[in-house]
């Protein structure tokens, strides 16, 4: 079931997901639900260099941001 997103264009303007085939790009509600169900975080939680690795794991998030707090 696809959720219609009223903010799709604004979200697309700032979405850093680099996966070309992503059907959820710009639809933050669906993206977040999908990634959390997979025990992951969405691209927007990562800086661009880390996002491009497609490692969206919680451990990668901690590795990337843990020393920046």
N, C-alpha and C positions, 0 to 999 in steps of 0.2 A: 504494500500500500504506500503510495507516494503522498507525502504531506505537501500541500501547496504552501509556498513560502512567500509572504508579502515582501520580504526584504531581500529577495534573491539577487537582484542586480547590485545592491549595496554590498551584500556578502561576497559576491563574485569579485568585486573591485578590490577587496582586501584578502581574499582567500589565497593562501600560499601553497595549497596542495598542488604538487607537480605531477601527480598521476593522471596522465592524459585520459584514461578510460573511466575515470571516476564518475559514476552516475549521481553521486550525492554532492558534488562540488557546488558550493554556494548555498546548499540547503543544510544549514547548521544543525537543525533538530535531528534530521535523519543521519547526518554524519556522526554526531555525538552518540546517538543510540547504537549505530553500527559498530563504532570503534570500542565503546565501552563493553558491548556484548562480546567482542573479540579480546577483551582484557588489554585494550590499547587506548591511546589518546589520539585525537585527530591532529592533522598537520599543523593547525594554528597554534598548538601548544609548543611547537618547536621552532627554533630559528631556521632560516632557509637552508643553511649548510647541513644541519642534522636532519631536516625533513627529507632532503633528497636521498637519504640512505634507505628510506621507507621502513626504518626500524621505529615503530610507534609504541614500543613497549614502555611500561612504567619505569623499568630499570634504565632505559635510554634517557627518559625524561629526567630522572635523578642524576644520571651521569652528566647530562648537558647543563642542567640548571643548579645542581647541588652546590657547586662552588661559587655560584654567582649571587647567592642570597646575602 
